[in-house]
Amino acid sequence: MSPNNKQSIYEHYEPGFSLRKEPEGKGWWFVFSRGQLLVCSCESNPSILQTEHFDRLELEIVRQHYLGLLDEVPCFCAEVSEKFVPKEAFEFREIRTLFGIIADEIYLLAGRALQILNWDRTHQFCGQCGEKTEIRDDEWARECSSCGLISYPRLSPAIIVAVVRDGKILLARSGRFREGMYSVLAGFVEPGETLEDCVKREVMEEVGIGVDDIQYFSSQPWPYPHSLMIGFTARYQSGEIVVDNKEIEHAEWFDPKTLPPIPSPLSISRELIDWYLENNGE
């Protein structure tokens, strides 16, 4: 999928903050425990819970929110007690394992639901005065009942960049990756930085390379737990590879015929590598 043709959650989804009337009939439920999504596995492929499932599972709800309408169907997210054990034909799954199995808009909304629940759980009390906060009904926000501080869902912007030199792409390996896998470089934006400055700093810090011709590529929400990945391409400018041995344990220039194992199609890192391959003879 090219960056200009990526699925948008808003093609079918109308956000909402408070339910104006009780839903009738069908509804989607994104139910989580310990960051995993509860799905129905009674058919050939896992599916998101619908109201009929939700009503008969006898869930112990810790928190829940209305999310809005997906193709006019009301959507909800909920977090259940960690003690809850699914009945037969239901199971908890990592969201990432459902990529390509459930519809794109459902997958994107599941990520949104997870971020909303994580934010709600971690902002029950004011970070300024310590008093209890209350959810607002006109926006995604929790407001302190004492000092009035408003806390919104947190996003942590991070850059991710494909650096190209003479037909080769710079790929690196972190100790956190599965065995043998390499990917493009990435890192979180720091206070006071532009995105372009962050690209230059992260590449220099992690592998000792200078870059220029930095171009925006695409972006991807990454709700694990609350990142926004902002993709770029860049051209090698100067320097030789010297890894930092903290974030990166090895880095190398690869051509299309010598690529190591790379990330799955789920991630923007793979989109950037595929972009490189499309422009370099593969």
Buried (B, 14 or more C-beta within 10 A) or exposed (E): EEBEEBEEBEEBBEBBBEBEEEBEEEBBBBBBBEBBBBBBBEEEEBBBBBBEBBEEBEBEEBBBBBBBBBEEBBBBBBBBEEEBEBEEEBBBBEBEEBBEBBEBBBBBBBBBBBBBBBBBEBBEBBEEEEEEBEBBEEEBBBBBEEEEBEBEBEBEBBBBBBBBBEEBBBBBBBEEBEEEBBBBBBBEBEEEBEBBBBBBBBBBBBBBBEBEEBEEBBBBBBBBBBBBBBBBBBEBBEEEBEBBEEBBBBBBBBBBEEBEEBBEEBBBBBBBBBBBBEEEEE
